[in-house]
Amino acid sequence: MHALVLDSRFSSVGKIGTALKAHSISAKQKLTVDGALSFLRTSPIDLLILRDYVGDQHTLSVSLAAEYYNPNVSTILLSDRNGEDADELFDLLPSLYSILGNGCDAKSIAKIANSAAETKKDVPLLLGKKFQVAESFSEIRFGKHMPVFATSRIVHNVGMRLSA
C-alpha cells in the first residue's frame, strides 16, 4: 500500500508517516500542493491523506488528480467541516473515505488509513504511459513502454506482446 501525505506542517507530516509505517503502509510526504501534483503524475498511490488547506491553497485539486491517476484511491481529509459542508464533499469526491478533524492525532489517522486499505481489494488495473487506467489492452498505445499490471500492493510489467 502506497500513501501520499500532504500537509504544510512538517512535524505532523513526519508523525503521520511514522504511524503509517507501523501499519505497513509506505508513505511519501509532501509539503506543497504543487509538489503533490507533480508526484502524482509519476507515481500511483492507493491512499491520500491531506488537509483541507495547505497554506492558502485548497487541496481538493490534489484529490481529484489522485482519482484521475487511480480511480481506486482512498482519500482521508483532515478538516473541521461538518454538517452539509461535509456531506457535499462526499458528493464531490468519490474517493473520500473519511473526514477527520484537524486536531486528530497521527495514530488515529493511521488506524483509519489501515481500515481504508483493508476495504480495498487487489484489483487488476491496466495502466498506460501516464498511469491512466485503460479498460483493455487495445486502448493502450504501444511504443517504447509496455503496459503495467498494478494492484494496491505491487506494480510490474505484464510482459506480453499483442499482434495486430
Buried (B, 14 or more C-beta within 10 A) or exposed (E): BBBBBBBBEEEBBBBBBEBBEEBEBEBBBBBBBEBBBEBBEEEBBBBBBBBBBBEEEEBBEBBBBBBBBBEBBBBBBBBEBEEEEBEEBEEEBEBBBBBBEEEBEBBEBBBBBBBBBEEBEEEEBBBBEEBBBBEEEEEBEEEEEEBBBBBBEEBEEBEEEEEE
